[in-house]
Amino acid sequence: MKYANGRLWVIETPELSTYKTRNFEKAIDKLRWRSAIFIDDAPYGHWGTTYNLAKATANMKNFQVQNVLGLNVYDLLDFNHVVLTQRVVQKIDERFEKYTRKRLFY
């Protein structure tokens, strides 16, 4: 449903030039988003997420940054927009690859 409504975004990297919440709010206001979850898998930074993004959204109730390891269905449905990095899409694909193989015989 999120994809069909244009509310699923895949970006290359969630790098922000600054960690200031004010700058992040200006960007979000231009997009007119009420809430969003950013799923990241940065090998560095704040709990496996990009540091500036995590700091910029830390005090914002309707915006959350989360590592791909903590990804769950509730959060995907709870937020209006879902923003994934390309690296996260690869990780999700790897995680569910074993479930997509069909077995003809046991």
Contacts in CASP RR format, 6 or more apart in sequence:
PFRMAT RR
TARGET T0000
AUTHOR 0000-0000-0000
METHOD contacts of the structure
MODEL  1
MKYANGRLWVIETPELSTYKTRNFEKAIDKLRWRSAIFIDDAPYGHWGTT
YNLAKATANMKNFQVQNVLGLNVYDLLDFNHVVLTQRVVQKIDERFEKYT
RKRLFY
2 8 0 8 1.000
2 76 0 8 1.000
2 81 0 8 1.000
2 82 0 8 1.000
7 80 0 8 1.000
7 81 0 8 1.000
7 82 0 8 1.000
8 81 0 8 1.000
8 82 0 8 1.000
8 84 0 8 1.000
9 81 0 8 1.000
9 82 0 8 1.000
9 83 0 8 1.000
9 84 0 8 1.000
10 83 0 8 1.000
10 84 0 8 1.000
10 85 0 8 1.000
10 86 0 8 1.000
10 89 0 8 1.000
11 83 0 8 1.000
11 84 0 8 1.000
11 85 0 8 1.000
11 86 0 8 1.000
12 85 0 8 1.000
12 86 0 8 1.000
13 50 0 8 1.000
13 85 0 8 1.000
14 38 0 8 1.000
14 40 0 8 1.000
14 49 0 8 1.000
14 50 0 8 1.000
14 53 0 8 1.000
14 65 0 8 1.000
14 83 0 8 1.000
14 85 0 8 1.000
15 50 0 8 1.000
15 52 0 8 1.000
15 53 0 8 1.000
16 23 0 8 1.000
16 24 0 8 1.000
16 50 0 8 1.000
16 52 0 8 1.000
16 53 0 8 1.000
16 56 0 8 1.000
17 23 0 8 1.000
17 52 0 8 1.000
18 52 0 8 1.000
18 56 0 8 1.000
19 51 0 8 1.000
19 52 0 8 1.000
19 55 0 8 1.000
19 56 0 8 1.000
20 56 0 8 1.000
21 56 0 8 1.000
21 57 0 8 1.000
21 58 0 8 1.000
21 59 0 8 1.000
21 60 0 8 1.000
23 56 0 8 1.000
24 53 0 8 1.000
24 56 0 8 1.000
24 57 0 8 1.000
24 60 0 8 1.000
24 63 0 8 1.000
25 60 0 8 1.000
28 36 0 8 1.000
28 63 0 8 1.000
33 80 0 8 1.000
33 81 0 8 1.000
34 62 0 8 1.000
34 80 0 8 1.000
35 62 0 8 1.000
35 63 0 8 1.000
35 78 0 8 1.000
35 79 0 8 1.000
35 80 0 8 1.000
35 81 0 8 1.000
36 62 0 8 1.000
36 63 0 8 1.000
36 64 0 8 1.000
36 79 0 8 1.000
36 80 0 8 1.000
36 81 0 8 1.000
36 82 0 8 1.000
36 83 0 8 1.000
37 63 0 8 1.000
37 64 0 8 1.000
37 65 0 8 1.000
37 66 0 8 1.000
37 75 0 8 1.000
37 76 0 8 1.000
37 78 0 8 1.000
37 79 0 8 1.000
37 81 0 8 1.000
37 82 0 8 1.000
37 83 0 8 1.000
38 49 0 8 1.000
38 53 0 8 1.000
38 57 0 8 1.000
38 63 0 8 1.000
38 64 0 8 1.000
38 65 0 8 1.000
38 66 0 8 1.000
38 83 0 8 1.000
39 66 0 8 1.000
39 67 0 8 1.000
39 68 0 8 1.000
39 71 0 8 1.000
39 82 0 8 1.000
39 83 0 8 1.000
39 84 0 8 1.000
39 85 0 8 1.000
39 88 0 8 1.000
40 48 0 8 1.000
40 49 0 8 1.000
40 50 0 8 1.000
40 53 0 8 1.000
40 65 0 8 1.000
40 66 0 8 1.000
40 67 0 8 1.000
40 68 0 8 1.000
40 85 0 8 1.000
40 88 0 8 1.000
41 48 0 8 1.000
41 67 0 8 1.000
41 68 0 8 1.000
41 85 0 8 1.000
41 87 0 8 1.000
41 88 0 8 1.000
41 91 0 8 1.000
42 48 0 8 1.000
42 49 0 8 1.000
42 50 0 8 1.000
42 51 0 8 1.000
44 51 0 8 1.000
45 51 0 8 1.000
45 54 0 8 1.000
46 54 0 8 1.000
46 55 0 8 1.000
46 65 0 8 1.000
47 54 0 8 1.000
47 67 0 8 1.000
48 67 0 8 1.000
49 65 0 8 1.000
49 66 0 8 1.000
49 67 0 8 1.000
50 65 0 8 1.000
53 65 0 8 1.000
54 65 0 8 1.000
57 63 0 8 1.000
57 64 0 8 1.000
57 65 0 8 1.000
62 79 0 8 1.000
64 75 0 8 1.000
64 79 0 8 1.000
66 75 0 8 1.000
68 88 0 8 1.000
68 91 0 8 1.000
68 92 0 8 1.000
71 88 0 8 1.000
71 92 0 8 1.000
76 82 0 8 1.000
84 92 0 8 1.000
END
